[in-house]
Amino acid sequence: MARTSLLARSPFAPSFWRSPVRGTRFTALLGVVLLGGITLLFVTGLLSYAAYNPNLAAVNDKTPDKGILGFYLFDWPTDPPWLYRLTQGVHVTLGVTLIPVLLAKLWSVVPKLFTLPPARSLTHALERLSLLLLVGGALFEFTTGVLNIQLDYVFPGSFYPLHFYGAWVFFAAFLAHAILRTPTALRNLCRMRAPSQEGGEEHGEHGKPGEGATRVARDEPDELAAPEPADPTVSRRGAFGLVGGASLLLFATTAGRSFDGPLRRTALLAPHGGAEPGSGPGGFQINKTAAYAGISAAETDEEAWRLVVTGRTGTVRLTRAALRAMPQHSSALPIACVEGWSTSDQWWRGVRLRDLAALVGHEDAPDVFVESLQRRGAFRHAALRSNQVADPRSLLALDVNGEELTPDHGHPARVIVPGAPGVLNTKWVTRLSFGGVK
């Protein structure tokens, strides 16, 4: 008797879940929003993966043993130069904006996780397993994504393989769930107006079942509605308003990091990467300072620093004075980071990468392996494809916005390439190996 009484008061009892807001149509509308939003998140995530040129060199890809999951359909282009700024800005901003929708959707279906028996058949068991993977994968992906854009790496291991494999587990479960549930969700959405045409709103102003809801329930029982609903504290319409308002608030406090000027200051919850570098020619955002990277003034001094360039005809060592004696070119290019922030076009000036390739015997621009003075952290090295080297806007930059690079922006020299993720625009460059990518 005591055991039965205890079970009746536990989450496994249907009477435990009493919110009158829950219902199939409430869940269906949230599900349709997530269906479109998460699909776009997955596509932009794949584009971000492709932007790293993952099959070019091991240093570009932090996802070992990826197998067929590591596919991508094209080499990352240099046009338009703002492409990665757009795709990654959408990925991060949309991901943050969808958090209230995801949490509301999980809240709306949480009673299903406690239904007994756990599996009524093999098909039901597989559906429950996919649901667990879906819920776990969603929480994992959104949590690690938010931590990454805030530069808080409190999870074990590297973000890149964790997020990569987590995305595939989640999307497989999401796809299976969508195939199983989308027809029902669309059918319920189509019926949303039917109650008002036949006798009232589905749950009235305060979420209590009305005549229309009863008529629809006779056609198809609402498996998510509370069998013993409590007195409402908010209407279903009000619940949608809370979710939508929270999403709009997160959007407003995130999206500004993809813009400059006053809008940038509205991005209170977006990644900042430390303090802004100040005003003037070097007053645009960075993630990694020279101090963090272990770059000392002694090794970047005019007398000490040399750029080592290797290629078909051998090796040359160039001082900054020698680099300035070469033809100088300017490019107006943004910087866009995987954490979701970006800058508008900055005016970079320096030597074209393809001119440096020609200096060591490459008439046709090859791939290049770039090495930095940086001693710790990811992406101390990076590889660029031949199409990136060949682009006339791709530079080994010595100046930005009319002045010499600051230490935090990569002095004495840095790579800047149109359309490439920020981590591939290597700072504090010390060696360029043309045709030496492996």
Sequence and secondary structure as in RCSB ss.txt:
>XXXX:A:sequence
MARTSLLARSPFAPSFWRSPVRGTRFTALLGVVLLGGITLLFVTGLLSYAAYNPNLAAVNDKTPDKGILGFYLFD
WPTDPPWLYRLTQGVHVTLGVTLIPVLLAKLWSVVPKLFTLPPARSLTHALERLSLLLLVGGALFEFTTGVLNIQ
LDYVFPGSFYPLHFYGAWVFFAAFLAHAILRTPTALRNLCRMRAPSQEGGEEHGEHGKPGEGATRVARDEPDELA
APEPADPTVSRRGAFGLVGGASLLLFATTAGRSFDGPLRRTALLAPHGGAEPGSGPGGFQINKTAAYAGISAAET
DEEAWRLVVTGRTGTVRLTRAALRAMPQHSSALPIACVEGWSTSDQWWRGVRLRDLAALVGHEDAPDVFVESLQR
RGAFRHAALRSNQVADPRSLLALDVNGEELTPDHGHPARVIVPGAPGVLNTKWVTRLSFGGVK
>XXXX:A:secstr
 HHHHHHHTSTTSGGG   TT  HHHHHHHHHHHHHHHHHHHHHHHHHHHHT TTT GGG   TT GGGG  SS 
   SSTTHHHHHHHHHHHHHHHTHHHHHHHHHHHGGGGG SSS SSHHHHHHHHHHHHHHHHHHHHHHHHHHHHT
T   SSS HHHHHHHHHHHHHHHHHHHHHHHHHHHHHHHHTTTHHHHHTS SSTTTT   HHHHHHHHHS  TTS
 SS    SS HHHHHHHHHHHHHHHHHTTGGGGS GGGGGG TTS   SS   SSTT S  S  HHHHT  TTTT
STTT  EEEEETTEEEEE HHHHHHS  EEEEE  B TTS B   EEEEEEEHHHHHHHTT SS   EEEEES  
SSS SEEEE HHHHHSTT EEEEEETTEE  GGGTTT EEE TT BGGGS SSEEEEEET   
